[in-house]
Amino acid sequence: MRALAKKILPQWFIQWYRRRRALRYYLHSLSEELLERQTRLDTDELEGRLAAARQGFYEGMVKDVLDRMDLILQELDRRIQGVSTRHGQELAKLRDEVAALRANVGALPSSTSALR
């Protein structure tokens, strides 16, 4: 059958058909090789890759959350220090006022005894 087709059909058609058939065989063998490579991957290796990628993602998330929490804690610490400083100043003022009042009260009996 091939010999008859070679005699009847023009040479350019035979060359075209051969190139087409060679390309088809090449693509078929290439696809089989790629399929083997994909199926040859060990499932443990794939699970390890996925776990490593997932672990890296979670580590990044945890690091980001910890960094944010650190910033929040630093801001809260700064605010607490500001409040404690303010309260310390207010307590110092109150102590000074109490000392002045005691001095005034201490001075009162001596001035009232002088009036009697």
Backbone bond lengths (Angstrom), bond angles and torsions (degrees), N, CA, C in turn:
res aa  C-N    CA-C-N  psi(-1)  N-CA   C-N-CA  omega(-1)  CA-C   N-CA-C  phi
1 M - - - 1.447 - - 1.537 110.54 -
2 R 1.333 115.59 -40.90 1.458 119.02 178.88 1.534 111.23 -64.57
3 A 1.284 114.62 -43.24 1.471 119.24 -178.82 1.522 110.23 -61.17
4 L 1.306 116.97 -40.52 1.457 120.98 178.22 1.526 110.59 -65.62
5 A 1.346 116.45 -42.05 1.460 120.25 179.39 1.522 110.54 -64.56
6 K 1.338 117.79 -36.29 1.459 121.37 179.21 1.531 111.27 -66.68
7 K 1.311 116.45 -34.86 1.454 119.74 -179.13 1.517 112.03 -75.88
8 I 1.339 116.50 -35.73 1.467 120.18 -173.51 1.528 111.55 -85.12
9 L 1.319 117.38 -44.15 1.474 121.58 -172.90 1.525 110.98 -79.68
10 P 1.353 116.40 151.35 1.467 118.99 177.91 1.535 111.33 -69.12
11 Q 1.329 115.01 157.58 1.472 120.97 -175.93 1.529 111.74 -63.52
12 W 1.329 118.56 -40.31 1.472 121.12 -179.34 1.516 111.34 -61.81
13 F 1.329 118.57 -35.62 1.463 121.74 179.26 1.528 110.74 -68.99
14 I 1.332 115.97 -40.00 1.466 120.28 179.86 1.536 109.59 -64.67
15 Q 1.347 117.14 -43.48 1.459 120.91 177.73 1.542 111.08 -62.77
16 W 1.302 116.74 -42.66 1.471 121.87 178.61 1.528 110.43 -61.14
17 Y 1.339 116.14 -44.33 1.461 120.43 -179.25 1.532 110.56 -65.77
18 R 1.341 117.40 -39.82 1.464 120.65 178.18 1.527 111.35 -63.73
19 R 1.346 116.60 -44.42 1.476 119.99 177.73 1.527 110.43 -61.18
20 R 1.330 115.58 -42.60 1.468 119.85 -179.55 1.528 110.85 -62.96
21 R 1.334 115.93 -44.88 1.461 120.50 179.54 1.526 111.40 -65.20
22 A 1.331 118.67 -40.33 1.465 122.47 178.50 1.530 110.13 -64.70
23 L 1.331 116.29 -42.04 1.465 119.98 178.31 1.519 110.63 -63.21
24 R 1.331 116.43 -41.98 1.463 120.32 178.87 1.520 111.48 -62.90
25 Y 1.319 118.08 -44.19 1.468 121.21 177.30 1.525 110.86 -62.67
26 Y 1.344 115.89 -42.90 1.466 119.60 179.79 1.528 110.94 -61.75
27 L 1.318 117.71 -48.14 1.461 120.64 -179.49 1.531 111.40 -64.75
28 H 1.320 116.95 -36.12 1.466 120.24 178.70 1.537 110.47 -65.51
29 S 1.331 116.93 -45.69 1.468 119.31 179.89 1.532 110.64 -67.93
30 L 1.327 117.76 -35.40 1.461 121.07 177.13 1.530 110.84 -64.15
31 S 1.311 116.06 -42.66 1.466 118.51 179.38 1.521 111.33 -66.01
32 E 1.333 117.48 -37.21 1.467 119.62 177.02 1.524 110.70 -64.87
33 E 1.321 117.46 -40.42 1.455 120.67 179.45 1.533 111.01 -64.79
34 L 1.315 116.38 -43.39 1.469 119.67 178.18 1.519 111.31 -63.91
35 L 1.319 115.93 -39.09 1.464 119.72 178.12 1.525 110.69 -64.00
36 E 1.328 117.19 -39.91 1.466 120.52 177.28 1.523 111.18 -63.69
37 R 1.321 116.40 -41.31 1.465 119.37 178.86 1.520 110.97 -62.21
38 Q 1.312 116.75 -41.37 1.459 119.66 -179.19 1.519 111.44 -68.30
39 T 1.333 116.97 -40.67 1.464 119.46 -178.56 1.521 111.80 -79.29
40 R 1.335 117.86 -19.59 1.447 120.71 179.01 1.526 112.59 -73.29
41 L 1.311 117.57 -19.84 1.459 119.39 179.73 1.519 109.26 -60.90
42 D 1.291 114.35 129.72 1.452 120.49 -178.84 1.532 109.49 -70.40
43 T 1.319 115.86 138.36 1.469 119.19 -179.70 1.527 111.24 -65.16
44 D 1.343 117.50 -33.60 1.464 119.62 176.86 1.523 110.78 -64.51
45 E 1.330 115.40 -39.14 1.455 119.51 178.43 1.529 110.66 -64.60
46 L 1.325 115.92 -42.30 1.467 119.44 177.82 1.517 111.18 -63.59
47 E 1.333 116.22 -43.65 1.466 119.22 178.57 1.527 110.48 -63.15
48 G 1.329 116.63 -38.57 1.457 120.11 177.54 1.515 111.82 -63.75
49 R 1.334 116.28 -42.22 1.467 119.62 177.66 1.523 111.08 -62.81
50 L 1.330 115.60 -44.85 1.466 119.00 179.71 1.519 111.16 -63.79
51 A 1.318 116.02 -42.71 1.465 119.16 179.68 1.524 110.51 -64.52
52 A 1.317 117.10 -39.99 1.465 120.14 179.31 1.524 110.51 -65.49
53 A 1.313 116.48 -41.57 1.468 119.16 178.44 1.516 110.27 -65.62
54 R 1.325 116.23 -43.13 1.457 120.63 179.73 1.523 109.92 -65.78
55 Q 1.348 116.17 -40.95 1.463 120.63 179.39 1.521 110.20 -62.80
56 G 1.320 116.87 -41.96 1.452 120.24 177.86 1.514 111.84 -62.74
57 F 1.326 115.78 -38.91 1.466 120.14 178.02 1.519 110.27 -64.12
58 Y 1.342 116.02 -47.15 1.463 119.52 -178.92 1.533 111.26 -66.52
59 E 1.329 116.69 -37.14 1.465 119.37 177.18 1.520 110.55 -62.02
60 G 1.325 116.38 -41.48 1.459 120.18 177.28 1.515 111.84 -63.14
61 M 1.338 115.69 -41.92 1.464 119.77 178.74 1.525 110.43 -63.81
62 V 1.329 116.83 -45.34 1.457 120.84 -179.32 1.526 110.25 -63.36
63 K 1.315 116.59 -41.88 1.471 120.26 178.85 1.527 110.23 -62.15
64 D 1.323 116.17 -42.70 1.464 119.99 179.33 1.524 110.94 -63.59
65 V 1.325 116.50 -44.34 1.467 120.03 179.59 1.524 110.80 -63.94
66 L 1.325 117.15 -41.85 1.462 120.56 179.30 1.528 111.61 -65.34
67 D 1.335 116.11 -38.81 1.467 118.80 176.79 1.527 110.98 -62.82
68 R 1.319 116.15 -42.74 1.467 119.73 178.58 1.525 111.22 -65.00
69 M 1.333 116.04 -41.90 1.469 119.41 178.87 1.530 110.25 -63.83
70 D 1.322 116.76 -37.76 1.465 120.31 177.89 1.525 110.76 -62.43
71 L 1.334 116.44 -43.37 1.465 119.63 177.75 1.527 111.55 -63.09
72 I 1.327 116.38 -41.20 1.465 120.53 178.92 1.520 110.56 -64.05
73 L 1.333 116.57 -43.37 1.465 120.01 179.32 1.525 111.73 -65.28
74 Q 1.321 117.05 -37.76 1.464 119.75 177.04 1.529 110.63 -63.52
75 E 1.332 116.37 -42.01 1.471 120.02 179.14 1.528 110.67 -65.60
76 L 1.339 116.58 -42.21 1.473 119.50 177.69 1.527 111.00 -63.84
77 D 1.323 117.42 -40.65 1.461 120.88 177.95 1.529 110.65 -61.74
78 R 1.329 116.34 -42.20 1.465 120.21 177.98 1.529 110.68 -62.32
79 R 1.320 116.48 -42.70 1.473 119.68 178.71 1.527 111.59 -65.15
80 I 1.335 115.87 -41.25 1.470 119.67 179.53 1.516 109.88 -63.80
81 Q 1.322 117.47 -41.66 1.465 120.02 177.67 1.518 111.06 -62.92
82 G 1.331 116.51 -38.72 1.459 119.72 177.17 1.514 112.14 -63.73
83 V 1.344 115.98 -42.60 1.467 120.47 179.40 1.521 110.21 -66.50
84 S 1.335 117.25 -43.44 1.467 119.45 -179.07 1.535 110.38 -66.08
85 T 1.315 117.47 -35.93 1.471 120.05 176.86 1.524 110.47 -65.15
86 R 1.333 115.44 -44.33 1.464 119.27 178.49 1.512 111.13 -61.97
87 H 1.318 116.53 -45.52 1.466 119.90 179.65 1.523 111.25 -65.79
88 G 1.324 116.67 -36.44 1.465 120.01 176.82 1.516 110.98 -62.90
89 Q 1.320 116.79 -41.34 1.465 120.26 178.16 1.526 110.54 -66.22
90 E 1.345 116.22 -41.12 1.466 119.50 178.49 1.527 110.97 -64.20
91 L 1.333 117.54 -39.68 1.461 120.88 178.03 1.529 110.77 -65.49
92 A 1.308 116.62 -38.99 1.468 119.81 178.05 1.527 110.23 -63.82
93 K 1.344 116.84 -40.92 1.473 120.15 177.26 1.526 110.35 -63.28
94 L 1.346 116.26 -43.38 1.465 119.71 179.50 1.523 111.17 -63.38
95 R 1.333 117.39 -40.11 1.467 120.34 178.09 1.537 110.24 -63.07
96 D 1.323 115.53 -42.08 1.469 118.83 178.11 1.527 110.89 -62.67
97 E 1.356 116.32 -41.43 1.467 119.98 179.03 1.528 111.04 -64.70
98 V 1.351 116.06 -42.24 1.469 119.94 178.97 1.526 109.63 -63.79
99 A 1.318 117.60 -41.57 1.467 120.66 178.47 1.529 110.23 -63.08
100 A 1.338 116.98 -41.90 1.462 119.89 178.38 1.525 110.98 -65.32
101 L 1.324 117.21 -40.84 1.474 120.53 177.95 1.526 110.84 -64.92
102 R 1.326 117.19 -39.98 1.470 119.63 177.53 1.527 110.54 -63.41
103 A 1.314 113.56 -40.66 1.467 116.59 178.26 1.527 110.19 -63.43
104 N 1.327 116.51 -41.19 1.472 120.47 178.04 1.529 111.12 -65.32
105 V 1.349 115.57 -42.20 1.463 119.42 179.37 1.524 109.63 -67.93
106 G 1.290 117.98 -38.27 1.463 121.60 177.52 1.521 111.46 -64.49
107 A 1.288 116.34 -32.60 1.460 120.39 179.73 1.521 111.41 -78.94
108 L 1.293 118.50 -23.46 1.473 122.25 -178.63 1.527 113.15 -64.57
109 P 1.297 123.54 -49.26 1.465 121.11 -177.99 1.510 112.12 -60.81
110 S 1.282 117.21 -36.63 1.473 116.89 179.62 1.536 111.04 -68.81
111 S 1.330 117.03 -34.03 1.454 118.62 178.23 1.530 111.29 -76.69
112 T 1.350 119.13 -31.50 1.469 120.54 177.90 1.518 110.43 -75.89
113 S 1.313 118.89 -31.85 1.475 119.95 176.85 1.521 110.70 -69.97
114 A 1.303 116.76 -28.73 1.459 119.50 178.18 1.508 110.71 -72.19
115 L 1.320 118.41 -28.81 1.443 121.89 -179.84 1.519 111.18 -76.05
116 R 1.287 122.09 -24.68 1.444 124.10 -177.98 1.446 111.17 -79.35
